[in-house]
Amino acid sequence: MGKFKNLIVAVLICGLIVGYYLYLSNRTVDLQKAQEASTNANSEIAILMNRNLTGSYYPQYPRDVVNFYTRIVKAYYTKNLTEEEIDALGKQALKLFDKELQIANPTEEFLTNLKKDIEAYKSLERSIYDVAVEDPEDIEIFTFQERQYANITAVFKIREGGEIGAVYQDFMLRKDDEGYWRILYWVNSDPPLSEEDMTYSSEEAASLSSQ
């Protein structure tokens, strides 16, 4: 009977050791994933803040301008940013704006309103988990009063609590006197008949949106 009890104790101790090892292993994997996600997020923020938006480094095509801008917007509402990072990203966004839009949004006023909007998103537990921008062949480019314009649709995939939704926006860009495409304005729009013409930044988010 004593040997049987000793065997039970030995088995229990073995089970505890294995269980604790599995716990530590899973915890290590979770920590690694969290660290990788944090590193990726920090890398994206650094890329966005440090991108040279002057001269030949400025995005060449209208879709590239909208794509870069939407990446900034996603960072606003997805990452836990410092005030300095918000300021840096906001100033990068302003560089993509047409002069008329810049005049309507003085830097300090724009940054103040941006921070309020980010706080409002946080209070609602709302975040942008992905963005899609219209494919190049579907972008409308036209001339009006000897100025070139481009109309591009983007969709922001939003998570709020346990709910998933989308906001569609039409961006109007205008080519300036130096030949650079700048964002003139944007407005919320209705969803397109099909999302097949939208390119997502990640396959995972595209699959989530179809659920």
C-alpha positions as CSV (number, residue, x, y, z in Angstrom):
1,M,0.0,0.0,0.0
2,G,2.9,2.3,0.9
3,K,4.5,1.7,-2.5
4,F,1.2,2.4,-4.3
5,K,0.9,5.7,-2.4
6,N,4.4,6.6,-3.3
7,L,3.6,5.9,-6.9
8,I,0.6,8.1,-6.9
9,V,2.6,10.9,-5.3
10,A,5.3,10.5,-7.9
11,V,2.8,10.6,-10.7
12,L,1.2,13.7,-9.3
13,I,4.5,15.5,-8.9
14,C,5.4,14.5,-12.5
15,G,2.1,15.9,-13.7
16,L,2.7,19.2,-11.9
17,I,6.1,19.5,-13.4
18,V,4.9,18.8,-16.9
19,G,1.9,21.1,-16.4
20,Y,4.2,23.9,-15.2
21,Y,6.6,23.3,-18.1
22,L,3.7,23.6,-20.6
23,Y,2.5,26.7,-18.8
24,L,5.9,28.3,-19.0
25,S,6.3,27.2,-22.7
26,N,2.9,28.7,-23.7
27,R,3.7,31.8,-21.7
28,T,7.0,32.2,-23.5
29,V,5.3,31.8,-26.9
30,D,2.7,34.4,-25.9
31,L,5.4,36.8,-24.8
32,Q,7.4,36.3,-28.0
33,K,4.3,37.0,-30.0
34,A,3.5,40.2,-28.0
35,Q,7.1,41.3,-28.4
36,E,7.1,40.7,-32.1
37,A,3.8,42.6,-32.5
38,S,5.2,45.5,-30.5
39,T,8.4,45.5,-32.6
40,N,6.4,45.5,-35.8
41,A,4.2,48.3,-34.5
42,N,7.2,50.3,-33.5
43,S,8.9,49.7,-36.8
44,E,5.9,50.9,-38.7
45,I,5.6,54.0,-36.6
46,A,9.3,54.7,-37.2
47,I,8.9,54.2,-40.9
48,L,5.9,56.6,-41.1
49,M,7.6,59.3,-39.0
50,N,10.9,59.2,-40.7
51,R,9.7,58.9,-44.4
52,N,11.2,61.7,-46.5
53,L,8.3,63.4,-48.2
54,T,10.2,65.9,-50.2
55,G,11.4,66.0,-53.8
56,S,11.8,62.6,-55.5
57,Y,11.0,60.8,-52.3
58,Y,7.4,62.1,-52.3
59,P,4.9,59.4,-53.4
60,Q,4.7,59.4,-57.2
61,Y,1.1,58.3,-57.8
62,P,-2.2,59.4,-56.3
63,R,-2.8,55.9,-54.9
64,D,0.6,55.9,-53.2
65,V,-0.3,59.2,-51.5
66,V,-3.6,57.8,-50.2
67,N,-2.0,54.5,-49.2
68,F,0.6,56.3,-47.1
69,Y,-2.0,58.6,-45.5
70,T,-4.2,55.7,-44.6
71,R,-1.2,53.9,-43.0
72,I,-0.8,57.0,-40.8
73,V,-4.5,57.1,-39.9
74,K,-4.4,53.4,-39.0
75,A,-1.4,54.1,-36.7
76,Y,-3.3,56.9,-35.0
77,Y,-6.1,54.7,-33.9
78,T,-4.4,51.3,-33.5
79,K,-1.2,52.0,-31.6
80,N,-0.6,53.4,-28.2
81,L,1.3,56.5,-29.2
82,T,3.1,59.1,-27.2
83,E,2.2,62.8,-27.7
84,E,5.4,63.3,-29.6
85,E,4.6,60.4,-32.0
86,I,1.1,61.8,-32.6
87,D,2.7,65.2,-33.4
88,A,5.2,63.7,-35.8
89,L,2.6,61.6,-37.6
90,G,0.2,64.5,-37.8
91,K,2.8,66.7,-39.4
92,Q,3.6,64.0,-41.9
93,A,-0.1,63.8,-42.8
94,L,-0.2,67.6,-43.3
95,K,2.6,67.3,-45.9
96,L,0.3,65.2,-48.0
97,F,-2.4,67.9,-48.0
98,D,-3.2,70.3,-50.8
99,K,-2.4,74.0,-49.8
100,E,-6.1,74.7,-49.5
101,L,-6.6,71.9,-47.0
102,Q,-3.5,73.0,-45.1
103,I,-4.8,76.5,-44.8
104,A,-8.1,75.1,-43.5
105,N,-6.2,73.0,-40.9
106,P,-3.5,75.1,-39.2
107,T,-0.9,72.8,-37.7
108,E,-1.6,73.4,-34.0
109,E,-5.3,73.3,-34.4
110,F,-5.1,70.1,-36.5
111,L,-2.9,68.4,-33.9
112,T,-5.2,69.4,-31.0
113,N,-8.3,68.1,-32.8
114,L,-6.4,64.9,-33.8
115,K,-5.5,64.1,-30.2
116,K,-9.1,64.7,-29.1
117,D,-10.3,62.3,-31.8
118,I,-7.8,59.6,-30.8
119,E,-9.0,59.9,-27.2
120,A,-12.6,59.6,-28.4
121,Y,-11.7,56.4,-30.3
122,K,-10.0,55.0,-27.2
123,S,-13.0,55.7,-25.0
124,L,-15.2,53.7,-27.3
125,E,-12.6,50.9,-27.4
126,R,-12.5,51.4,-31.2
127,S,-9.5,50.6,-33.4
128,I,-8.7,50.3,-37.1
129,Y,-7.3,46.9,-37.8
130,D,-6.9,47.2,-41.6
131,V,-7.2,49.5,-44.6
132,A,-7.9,48.8,-48.2
133,V,-7.3,51.2,-51.1
134,E,-8.8,51.1,-54.5
135,D,-6.8,49.3,-57.2
136,P,-4.9,51.6,-59.7
137,E,-6.9,50.6,-62.8
138,D,-10.1,51.7,-61.1
139,I,-9.0,55.1,-60.0
140,E,-10.7,58.0,-61.8
141,I,-8.3,60.7,-63.0
142,F,-9.7,63.8,-64.8
143,T,-8.9,67.4,-65.7
144,F,-10.9,70.4,-64.6
145,Q,-10.0,74.0,-65.3
146,E,-6.6,72.8,-66.5
147,R,-5.8,71.0,-63.2
148,Q,-5.6,67.2,-62.8
149,Y,-7.7,65.5,-60.2
150,A,-7.9,61.9,-58.9
151,N,-10.7,60.3,-57.1
152,I,-9.8,57.2,-54.9
153,T,-11.9,55.1,-52.5
154,A,-10.5,53.7,-49.3
155,V,-12.1,51.5,-46.7
156,F,-11.1,51.4,-43.0
157,K,-11.9,48.2,-41.2
158,I,-12.9,49.0,-37.7
159,R,-13.2,46.9,-34.5
160,E,-15.3,48.2,-31.6
161,G,-15.6,45.9,-28.7
162,G,-16.7,42.6,-30.2
163,E,-18.2,44.2,-33.4
164,I,-16.5,44.6,-36.8
165,G,-17.5,47.2,-39.3
166,A,-16.2,49.5,-42.1
167,V,-16.0,53.1,-43.0
168,Y,-15.7,54.0,-46.7
169,Q,-14.1,57.3,-47.8
170,D,-13.7,59.0,-51.2
171,F,-10.4,61.0,-51.4
172,M,-10.1,63.8,-53.9
173,L,-6.5,64.6,-54.9
174,R,-5.2,67.4,-57.0
175,K,-1.8,67.7,-58.7
176,D,0.0,70.8,-57.6
177,D,2.2,73.2,-59.6
178,E,5.3,71.1,-58.9
179,G,3.6,67.9,-60.2
180,Y,2.9,66.3,-56.8
181,W,-0.4,64.7,-56.0
182,R,-1.9,66.2,-52.8
183,I,-5.1,65.4,-50.8
184,L,-7.7,68.1,-51.4
185,Y,-10.5,66.6,-49.3
186,W,-12.2,63.4,-48.4
187,V,-15.8,62.5,-47.6
188,N,-17.6,59.4,-46.2
189,S,-19.2,57.3,-49.0
190,D,-21.4,54.3,-49.5
191,P,-19.9,50.9,-49.8
192,P,-19.1,49.8,-53.4
193,L,-21.2,47.0,-55.0
194,S,-18.1,44.8,-54.7
195,E,-15.0,44.9,-52.6
196,E,-13.0,42.9,-55.2
197,D,-11.4,46.1,-56.5
198,M,-10.0,46.9,-53.0
199,T,-6.5,45.8,-52.0
200,Y,-6.0,45.0,-48.4
201,S,-2.8,45.3,-46.4
202,S,-3.1,41.9,-44.8
203,E,-4.7,38.6,-45.8
204,E,-5.8,38.0,-42.2
205,A,-7.9,41.2,-42.0
206,A,-9.5,40.4,-45.4
207,S,-10.6,37.0,-44.1
208,L,-11.9,38.7,-40.9
209,S,-14.0,41.1,-42.9
210,S,-15.7,38.3,-44.7
211,Q,-16.9,36.6,-41.5
